[in-house]
Amino acid sequence: MNRGSLSGDDCMRTVCFVARGDFESMPGGDTMQWRMYERVVREAGLRPTTWFDDSSIPPADVYHAFNVDRPLELYPKLAEVKRRGRPFILSTIHHPHEWLTKYYSTGARGSLLYRFALGRSIPARETIREIVTVARGRRIARLIALIPSWRQRVRWLLRNADRIMLLTDSEATYVQTDFAYEIPRHQQVIVPNWSEGLGDASAGKPEAFAGLPEPPVLVVGRIEPRKGNLRISRLAEQARRHVVFVGLPLNGDAAFARAFHVAVQRSQYSKWIAGVPRSMLAAFYRHSSFLLNVSFVEVSPLVDVEALALGCPVSTTMYAMHHQLLPPDTPLCDPYDDRSILDRLQWRPGRLPPRQLVDREMCARRLVDTYFALAHASDGRRNS
């Protein structure tokens, strides 16, 4: 992104990204957003820095935090930001409670805990998760971070953010439903996920596709229960349809990752490719039949936008908030319904012309303009 010549003061501006401690070691969609935003910051001539650990607050002009559902680490950090009179942006990346409740209260997780009342209370579940996180890290001193309550801390983050950055308009509706907070228009900034850095679309067929009788169904994303990987693999056998999974396990030693590995090893129709560099993904999208997304809970999945940018048809989950970005004839899939998934596995669409659903330059301008507006407003408050 080129903003032309910046003043000396603007060239010295620093944007500090704030997130959970395992943001890089256990990357997810929020981690990918940060990397995209960091590139935009560098292109604009600004200086990026990060605050993912328990160190003291780094000096910065603007702080940009990710994931409102994880206040354990965000709340104390952003409270310090506010005490120092600095502005912060909150990228909510919020997962609707209605969808999470359905996911945890069905057999999707296979845990009795989540089938009863505790599982139907998202604040109670999140509080337990925070206590477990603190205990595992042997950081008992951090128990003070659990006060006030999980819900109160989330609402504080929403109320005190100088800007709330959303991936889609729909996200604001779920934030209001789940936290009784209606985001004012002046606080909202809509920045959808865009596609970049996927490599050469003209590259040859991936080695994993060699010997397959037809282009496979492609599943891209972390290997974890919420993504429905095991279910797809099982149904691929029934449908006799080749499926290639591309993605790292959420936890390499977890029971789910081990079970998925065993299922793929025994399968005639499933292949799992872990650790593909992002710069090689274009070849997978280019040579697949279509991308299948049967996640139980999503916000705005980047993989769907990437696939369509490379002409790869998409069938996506009902439980996502990005449908307004997709072509209106995009088929939806119910991850709880085997019949729905089997129907999708029988789909053999034609290739599509590449289609950029999101304007990368528009999003970059919106990001950088927000950083400068908040930095300049903060200067004015300090000088008044």
N, C-alpha and C positions, 0 to 999 in steps of 0.2 A: 504494500500500500504506500502511495506517495502523497504526502501532505504538503509537498513543496518545502520551502525553507522554513525552519522553525526558529523562533527566537532563542537566545542563549538560555533563558530560564526554562523554556519548554524542553530544550534538549536535555536538561538535567533532571527532568521529571522521572520519578521511580514509581512503578506499579508493583505492589507486593501481593502475590497470590497466597491465599490461606486455605489450608485443607487438613484432612486427617493425617495422622502420622504414617499410615501405610499407603499413602496416595500413589507412590511410585512402586513400592514392592508388591502391591496387590492392585494393579491398575484396572480401571473400569472405564465406562463411558465418560465419567466426570474427569478422569485423568486425561483422556483424549481431548476433551474440551480445553483443559488448561494448556496442553501443548499447542493447540491451534491458536489460542488467545495469546500465548507467549510469542509465537511467531509474528502475530499482528503487532504486538508491542514493539518488538525489535525492528520490524519493517518501518514503523512510524518514527523511529529514532528515539524511542523511550527506553528506559532501563528496567528490565524485569528482575524481580527477586522473589524468593519463596519463604514461607513460614509454615513448614509442615511438622517441625519437631517441637520440643518443649523449651526451646531457647528463648531468650528475651526478645521483645518486639523489635524487628528490624526497622530502621527509619525508611519512610516512604511517603509519597504525596497522596496516594490512593491505595486502599486495600481491597482486594477482590477475593471473596470467599466462595467456596463450593459446597453445596449439599446441606440444605436446611434441616433435613431429617437426621443429621449427625451433629447435634449441638455439644456433645461431650467436650470436644476440642475447640469448636468454633466459638462457643459462648464466652469462655474466659478470655480468649484472644481478642475477640471483637469488642468485649467490654473494655479491655485495655485500650484498644484503638479509640473508642469513644471518649474515654477518660482523657486522652491526649488531644482531643478535639480534631481528630482526623476523620475523613469520610471513608465509608466502606460500601461496596457493592456486594449483593448476595445473589449468587446464581442458585436458585432453589433446587432444581433437579428433583422435584417432589414426586414420590410414588403414592398414588391415591390410597387412602386407608380402606376404602371399599374393596379394591382389588387385592390388597395385601391380606385383608381379613378372609376373603374367599380362598386365597391361596393357602394360608396357614390353617384354616379350619377344615379343609378337605384333606384327603389322604396324600396331597401333593408332597408334603414333607415327611409323612410317615411318622409323625411324633404325636403322642397323646396330649402333650402339653398344649399344643396349638389347636386341638380339637375342642377344648373346653373353654370356659369363660375367660381365662387368662389370654388365650390365643385370640379371642375376639376383641381384646382391648389392645390397640396398637400402642398407646402410651405405656401400659404396663409391660408389654413385651419389650419395648425399646429401653425402658428403665432397667429391666433384667439384663438385657444385652450390654448396657453400659456398665453395670456392676461387674459382670463377667469380664468385660474388657479391662477394667481397672485391676481386678484380681489377677488375671493372667499376666498383666504387665508388672505385677507386684509394686504398684504405685499407689499404696493406700492413702498417701497424702492427697491424692487427686479425688478422693471421695467427696471432698468439699465441692467439687465441680458438679456434683449431682444435685446441688441445691442452687436455685429453686428447682421445681419439678421439670421433667423433660418437656412437657407441653408449655410451661411458662417460659422456659428458655427459648423454645422455638418462636413463641409469640414475641419475645423481646427482640430476637434477631429480625423478625419481619418488621416490627414497629420502628426499629432504630436504623435500619438500612437506609442509606441515602438513595440508593437505587436498588430495585429488585429486578434481576435479569431472568427472563423466562424464555424457554425454548419454543413455546407456542402460546397462543391466546388461551387455549383450554386449560393450561396449567394454573392460571389465576383462579379459575372456577373451583378447581379441586383444593387449592390453598384456602380459599374462603370456606368451603364445605368442611374441611378437616380441622382448621384452626380458628374459625370464626373471625377471620381477618380479610376484609375486602381491600385489595391493593389499590390505592388511589392511582389515577392515570398518570400523575406527574412522577410517581415512584416507579412505574413500569417501563422496562426496556425489553423489547422482543428481539432476541438474537437466535434464530434457528441454527441447527447444525448444518454445516456445509461439507462438501467433498473436496479433498485435496490429498496429495502425497501418496497416491496409490500405485504409482509406477507406470510402465509402458503398456497401454492396452493392446498393442500389436505384438506383444511377446508371445512366444509359442505356448502350446498347451502345457499345463503343469504336469510334472512327472507323475503325480498321484492319479491323474486321469488316464494314464496309459493302460490300454487293454480293456477299458470299459466299452460296452457295446453302444452306448449313447451318452450324450452329455449328462452329467449327474446333477442331482439336486444339491444345492450348496447351502450349508448352514454356517454362518460366521458369527463368532462371539465366544465369550467365556464358557467353559464347560462347568456348569453348576446346575443345581436342581431347578432354579427359577427359569432357566432357558429351555427346559423340556428335552434335553439332548437324549437321555435314555429312552424316553417315550418314542421319539422319532426313530431311533435306531431299531427299536422293537417293531414298530409299524412298517419300517422299510422292508424287513424280512417278509412281512405279510403281503405287502404291496409288490414285492419283487422289484423294487426301484433302488438304483444305486444313489447313495447319499455320501457326500464328502463333508466332514466337519472340520472347520478351521478355527482354532482358538486354544488358548492356554487354559488349564484348569484354574478355578478360583483358588483352590488349595490343593497342591500336588499330592499331599498325603491324606487327603480327606477320603472318607468311605465312598462318596459319590464318584470321585475321580477314578478310584480303583474299580468300582463296579462298571463304570463306563468303559474303561480300558478293557476289562474282561469281555464285556458285551461286543465291543468292536472286534476284538481278537477272534471271537467265535462267529462273527457275522460274515455272510457271503456278500452283503450289500452295503456295509458301512466301512468307511475309511476315516481315520482321524489324523489330521496334520496339525501338530502343535508348534507354536513359535514361528509362524511365517512372518518374515519382515513385512512391514506395511508397504514398502516399495514394491512388493511382489504380488499384492492382492489383485491388481488389475487383471492379471492373467487368469486368476480363478473366476472373477466375475465374467470375464469375456468368454470363457469356454464352458460355462455352466448352463444348464437348462433354465433354471431360475433360482432365486434366493428364497428360502423358506425361513420364516421367523414365527415360532410358536411359543414365544415367551409368555409366562403367566402375568408378568407385571413389567411394563416399560413406561418411559416418559416420552422420549422422541428418539427412537433408535437410529443411530448414524448409519448402520449397515444398509438400511433400506435406501437412504439417499445416495450412498456410494454405488450400490448396484445399479440403480436407474441412471446414474451419471455415465455408466459404462454400457448401457443398453441391455442390462440383465433384468428380465422381468422379476417381479416381487409378489409374493403372497405373504401377508403379514398378520400379526396377531390382532385380535379384537381389542386387547387390553394395552392400548397405547394412545398417545395424545397427538400424534403427528399426521393423522389421516387427512387433515385439510391440506397438507403439503403434497400428498401423493395424487397421481392420476385418479380420477373418479371411478374408473373401472378396476382398480386394484383389488383383487380378491382377498377377503379376510378369512382368517382361520381361528377356530375356537380351540385353544390349547387343552381344554377339559374334555373335548369330544373326539374320541378315536376316529369316528366316522368322518368328521370334518378334516382331520389330518390325512386320513387315507384318501379322501377325495382330492386333496391338494397333491398328494404323492402321485396321483394318476395324471396330473396336469402336464401337458407338453406344449407350452406356448411358443410362439415365434419370437425371434429376437426383436428388440425395440431400438429405435434410433436413440442414441445417447441424449440424455435430458438432464440439465442442471436445474434441480428444483429450487435451489437456494442461491442467491447472488452473493458470492463470497466478498466482493468489494463493498457491497452495501452493508454487510454485516461488519466488516472491518472498520468502515467509517463510523458505524453506529457505536462500536466498542470504543474506538479512540476518541470520538467526540465526547462520549460519556466520561472517560478518564480526564480529559482536559477540562470539561465543564466543572467537575467536582473539585479538581485541583485548584482551578481559578477561584471558585466560590470559597474554598477553604482559605486561600490567600487573603481574600477580601475580609473574611471574618477575623483573621488574625491581625490584620492591619487596621481594623476599625476601632 
